[in-house]
Amino acid sequence: MNNGACDIENSIITKVCVIAFSNFSLSVDGSKYRIAKSLVDAGYDVTVLAIKDAKTKSREIIDGIKVSRIDGKNRPIKFLKFLFSALKQKPDIYHSFDLKTLPLAYFVSRINRSKLIYDSRELYVESMRDKELPKVYKRIMTSVERFLIKRVDGIIVVSDARADILVQRYGIKRPTVIFNCAPYKEYRRTTIIRDLLNIKDDKRIVLYQGIISRGRGLENLVSAARYLDDAVVVLIGDGNLKGELIRKVKEEDLEEKVKFIDAVPYEELLDYTMSADLGVHPIQNTCLNHYYCAPNKLFEYLMAGLPVAISNFPDMRRIVENEGVGETFDPEDPKDIARVINNILNDEEKYNIMSGNALKIAKERYNWEMESRKMLEVYERARTAKT
């Protein structure tokens, strides 16, 4: 499929090596897959270097994307294998996902005299993790990013606020903002969730889809379910918080108000989304990376025609309010979460306007076909720039 940008000349095959410290599974790495697939469709020869785990193959080809996964008994060995594999590729362009891959990508790009695209998915040193990053590590990585970011051939970020932060912090030219949107899918109402969970027709479905982990406000969302009018909260996904939430639901006698569905294959997810009535994302301000997020689930909700109730954070608020597709709440207050959800669901005229707006902007603007054009332009500039 042509993504709206010109294919590279047939006589010129540009080789790309994507470096991803993940297993490159479609259920987790949808954004990485979309980028690699768009490059393949535009005529690039793409190899993804990823990490081997028990669920993935060492080598495979996915929709024209060559995937090579690196195995190793410990981190130093795995890193060395990654390094040698990346050097061996000798591509025209390396694509570095996130700061943790950037030093390696920069090193091999200098050795092979290749171009380098820095894909800054998150504010790495300010992101919430299972363990807080040591301050000395944060300072080192900030210094590394400051040095390397001025030496790459293109920078991609996923939100306007994050672009502004990098400009202010490092004095660089503004990066290209490419929203983490799904490929456009024509709206088709389904009843998958309702049928699967046996939810009655007089109950509205409030959907959260994504990783079920701390910092995403899901404990407060479960608590908010108690205050909802004729609505059921459904969480689709897996994560280390899921067991605790299931226990919370049982202990607080909320089994009829909160239900769970295991993670579904990414290619099927939108069919589930299109069976809900409202999309919710109560992410908490636990770190700057959360505060300045514009998550893919927001755009998936819009493509499914769902009004959204979402945390009152800058990038999400800008989209929701400017486009008239939902309302924001205080993610720390379960009653406020419930208030906003009830406000939308109980006002039929408002609901229909928001739903119509969501479908319109998803088709005209917030879809991967539109966003991939900007990504291919970044590549074309890097490919044709003089070394």
C-alpha positions in Angstrom: 0.0 0.0 0.0 1.2 3.4 -0.9 1.1 5.7 2.2 0.7 8.9 0.3 4.4 9.8 -0.2 6.4 9.1 -3.3 8.1 5.7 -3.5 11.8 5.8 -3.6 13.2 5.3 -7.1 13.0 1.7 -8.3 16.7 1.8 -9.2 17.7 2.8 -5.7 17.2 0.3 -2.9 17.8 2.0 0.4 18.6 -0.4 3.2 17.2 0.4 6.7 18.2 -1.2 10.0 15.6 -0.7 12.8 17.1 -1.2 16.3 14.5 -2.1 18.9 15.2 -3.4 22.4 11.9 -5.3 22.4 10.7 -8.6 21.0 8.9 -6.9 18.0 5.7 -8.7 18.6 2.6 -7.1 17.0 0.6 -7.2 20.2 3.1 -5.0 21.9 5.1 -3.2 19.2 2.3 -2.0 16.9 3.9 1.4 16.4 7.3 -0.1 15.4 5.5 -2.5 13.0 3.6 0.4 11.4 6.8 2.3 10.7 8.7 -0.7 9.4 5.7 -1.7 7.2 5.4 1.8 5.7 9.0 1.8 4.8 8.7 -1.5 3.1 5.6 -0.3 1.2 7.6 2.7 0.1 10.4 0.5 -1.4 12.9 0.4 1.5 14.7 -2.8 2.4 14.0 -3.1 6.1 15.6 -5.3 8.8 14.5 -5.1 12.4 17.0 -6.1 15.1 15.0 -7.1 18.2 15.3 -9.3 21.3 14.6 -13.0 21.3 12.3 -14.4 24.0 10.4 -17.7 24.6 7.4 -16.6 22.5 9.3 -15.4 19.4 11.3 -16.8 16.5 15.0 -16.0 15.9 14.3 -15.0 12.3 11.2 -14.4 10.3 9.7 -12.2 7.7 6.6 -10.3 8.6 4.8 -8.5 5.7 8.1 -8.0 4.0 9.9 -6.9 7.2 13.0 -9.0 7.9 13.1 -9.6 11.7 16.3 -10.8 13.4 16.0 -11.4 17.1 19.1 -11.5 19.3 19.4 -14.1 22.1 21.9 -14.2 25.0 22.4 -15.6 28.5 23.0 -12.2 30.1 22.9 -8.5 29.2 26.6 -8.0 28.3 26.6 -11.0 25.9 23.2 -9.9 24.4 24.5 -6.3 23.9 27.6 -7.5 22.2 25.6 -9.7 19.8 23.3 -6.8 19.1 26.4 -4.6 18.4 27.9 -7.1 16.0 24.6 -7.7 14.3 24.0 -4.0 13.8 27.5 -3.5 12.4 27.0 -6.4 10.0 23.9 -4.9 8.5 25.7 -1.9 6.9 22.5 -0.1 6.1 22.1 3.3 4.5 19.9 4.4 7.5 19.7 3.2 11.1 16.4 3.8 13.0 16.9 4.1 16.7 13.8 3.5 18.9 14.1 5.5 22.2 17.1 6.8 24.0 18.2 3.4 25.3 19.1 2.3 21.8 20.6 5.6 20.6 24.2 5.2 21.8 24.6 1.8 20.1 22.8 3.1 16.9 25.1 6.2 16.8 28.2 4.1 17.2 27.4 1.7 14.4 26.2 4.5 12.2 29.5 6.3 12.5 31.5 3.1 11.8 29.4 2.3 8.7 28.9 5.9 7.7 25.2 5.5 7.7 22.4 8.0 8.4 20.6 7.9 11.7 17.0 8.6 12.6 16.2 9.1 16.3 12.6 8.0 17.1 12.0 9.5 20.6 8.9 7.5 21.7 9.1 8.7 25.3 10.9 11.1 27.6 13.1 8.2 28.7 14.7 9.5 31.8 11.4 10.9 33.1 9.3 7.8 32.5 7.8 5.7 35.2 9.3 2.2 35.6 9.1 -0.7 38.0 12.1 0.8 39.7 13.0 4.5 39.8 16.0 5.2 37.7 19.0 6.3 39.9 19.7 10.1 39.7 23.2 9.5 38.5 21.9 7.4 35.6 19.4 10.0 34.7 22.1 12.7 34.6 24.3 10.5 32.4 21.6 9.6 30.0 20.5 13.3 29.7 24.1 14.2 28.9 24.2 11.4 26.3 21.0 12.5 24.7 22.2 16.2 24.7 25.4 15.1 22.9 23.8 12.7 20.4 20.6 14.4 19.5 22.5 17.1 17.7 24.4 14.5 15.6 21.5 12.6 14.1 19.9 13.1 10.7 16.3 13.2 11.7 14.2 13.3 14.9 10.7 11.9 15.4 8.5 12.5 18.4 4.9 11.4 19.2 3.4 14.7 20.7 3.7 18.4 20.4 4.6 18.9 24.0 7.5 16.5 23.8 8.8 18.2 20.7 8.7 21.5 22.6 10.6 20.0 25.6 13.4 18.7 23.4 13.8 22.0 21.7 13.9 23.9 25.0 16.2 21.4 26.6 18.8 20.9 23.9 18.4 23.9 21.6 17.7 21.8 18.5 15.5 22.3 15.5 11.9 21.3 16.2 11.5 17.5 15.7 8.8 16.1 13.4 5.7 15.2 15.4 4.2 11.9 14.2 1.1 10.9 16.2 0.9 7.2 17.2 -2.2 6.6 15.1 -3.7 3.3 13.9 -4.2 2.6 10.2 -7.6 3.9 9.1 -10.4 1.4 9.4 -13.9 2.1 8.3 -16.3 2.3 11.2 -18.4 -0.8 11.7 -20.4 -1.2 14.9 -19.8 -4.6 16.6 -21.1 -6.4 19.6 -18.0 -8.4 20.5 -17.5 -7.1 24.1 -21.3 -7.3 24.8 -21.6 -10.8 23.5 -18.4 -12.0 25.2 -19.2 -10.7 28.6 -23.0 -11.1 28.4 -23.6 -7.3 29.0 -27.2 -6.3 28.7 -28.3 -3.8 26.1 -29.3 -1.3 28.7 -25.8 -1.0 30.0 -23.2 1.3 28.3 -19.6 0.0 27.9 -16.8 2.2 29.2 -13.6 0.8 27.7 -9.9 1.0 28.7 -7.5 -0.9 26.4 -3.8 -1.2 26.9 -1.2 -2.3 29.4 -2.7 -2.9 32.9 0.1 -1.5 35.1 0.6 1.1 37.8 0.6 4.8 36.9 -2.3 4.4 34.5 -5.0 5.3 37.1 -6.7 2.0 36.8 -7.2 1.6 40.5 -9.1 4.9 40.5 -11.1 3.8 37.4 -12.2 0.7 39.2 -13.3 2.8 42.2 -15.1 5.2 39.8 -17.2 2.3 38.5 -19.3 2.4 41.7 -20.6 5.9 40.8 -21.4 5.2 37.1 -25.0 5.3 35.9 -26.0 2.2 33.9 -22.5 1.6 32.7 -19.9 -1.2 32.9 -16.2 -0.6 32.9 -14.3 -3.1 30.7 -10.5 -3.4 30.7 -8.8 -5.1 27.8 -5.2 -6.1 28.3 -2.6 -7.7 30.5 0.0 -6.4 32.9 1.4 -6.8 36.4 -1.5 -4.9 38.0 -4.2 -7.1 36.6 -4.4 -9.6 39.5 -4.5 -6.9 42.1 -7.4 -5.2 40.2 -9.3 -8.4 39.9 -9.0 -8.9 43.7 -10.1 -5.3 44.3 -13.2 -5.8 42.2 -14.1 -8.9 44.2 -13.4 -7.3 47.6 -15.5 -4.2 46.8 -18.3 -6.2 45.2 -18.0 -4.6 41.8 -18.1 -7.8 39.6 -21.2 -6.4 37.8 -19.6 -3.0 37.3 -16.0 -4.0 36.2 -15.0 -6.7 33.8 -11.8 -7.9 32.2 -10.8 -9.3 28.8 -7.3 -10.6 28.1 -5.1 -8.9 25.6 -6.3 -9.5 22.0 -4.2 -9.5 18.8 -3.5 -6.0 17.6 -5.1 -6.6 14.2 -8.4 -7.5 16.0 -8.4 -4.8 18.6 -10.3 -2.2 16.8 -13.2 -4.6 16.3 -13.4 -4.8 20.1 -13.1 -1.1 20.4 -16.0 -0.6 18.0 -18.3 -2.5 20.4 -17.8 0.0 23.3 -19.7 3.3 24.0 -16.9 5.4 25.5 -13.1 5.3 25.7 -11.3 6.2 28.9 -7.7 6.8 29.8 -7.1 7.9 33.4 -3.3 8.0 33.3 -1.7 9.6 36.3 0.9 12.4 36.5 3.6 10.1 37.9 6.3 11.4 35.6 6.7 13.9 32.7 6.5 11.0 30.2 2.9 10.4 31.4 2.0 14.1 31.7 3.0 14.8 28.1 1.6 11.7 26.5 -0.6 11.4 23.4 -1.2 7.6 23.5 -2.3 5.4 20.6 -5.4 4.3 22.5 -6.8 7.8 22.2 -6.6 7.6 18.4 -8.0 4.1 18.4 -11.0 5.3 20.4 -11.6 8.1 17.9 -11.4 5.7 15.0 -14.1 3.6 16.7 -16.3 6.7 17.0 -16.1 6.8 20.8 -16.3 10.0 22.8 -13.4 10.0 25.3 -13.0 10.8 28.9 -9.3 11.4 29.6 -6.9 12.8 32.1 -6.5 16.6 32.0 -3.0 16.7 30.6 -1.7 19.1 27.9 -1.5 17.1 24.6 -4.6 15.0 25.3 -6.6 18.0 26.4 -5.6 19.9 23.3 -6.9 17.2 21.0 -10.1 16.4 23.0 -11.2 20.0 23.5 -10.1 21.4 20.1 -11.8 18.6 18.2 -14.9 18.4 20.4 -14.6 14.6 21.1 -14.7 14.4 24.8 -14.0 15.8 28.2 -11.2 15.7 30.8 -11.1 14.8 34.5 -8.8 14.7 37.5 -7.3 11.2 37.3 -6.7 11.1 41.1 -10.4 11.6 41.9 -12.7 8.5 41.2 -15.8 10.7 41.6 -14.6 13.2 39.1 -13.8 10.4 36.6 -17.3 9.1 37.1 -18.8 12.6 36.8 -17.3 13.2 33.4 -18.2 9.7 32.1 -21.8 10.2 33.3 -22.0 13.7 31.8 -21.1 12.3 28.3 -23.2 9.2 28.4 -26.3 10.8 29.9 -26.5 13.6 27.3 -27.6 12.0 24.1 -27.1 15.2 21.9 -23.6 15.8 23.3 -22.7 12.1 22.9 -23.8 12.0 19.2 -21.9 15.2 18.4 -18.7 13.9 20.0 -19.1 10.5 18.3 -19.6 12.2 14.9 -16.6 14.5 15.5 -14.4 11.5 16.4 -15.2 9.6 13.3 -14.7 12.6 11.1 -11.2 13.6 12.4 -10.1 9.9 12.5 -10.9 9.7 8.8 -9.5 13.0 7.8 -6.6 13.6 10.1 -5.7 11.2 12.9 -4.8 8.0 11.0 -1.5 6.3 10.1 -2.0 6.9 6.4 -1.7 10.6 7.1 1.0 10.4 9.7 3.2 8.0 7.7 3.6 10.7 5.0 5.5 12.8 7.5 7.6 9.9 8.5 8.6 9.1 4.9 9.4 12.8 4.4 11.9 12.5 7.3 13.5 9.5 5.6 13.6 11.2 2.2 15.4 14.2 3.7 17.9 11.9 5.5 18.4 9.7 2.4 19.2 12.6 0.1 21.1 14.8 2.5 24.8 15.1 1.8 27.1 13.4 4.4 
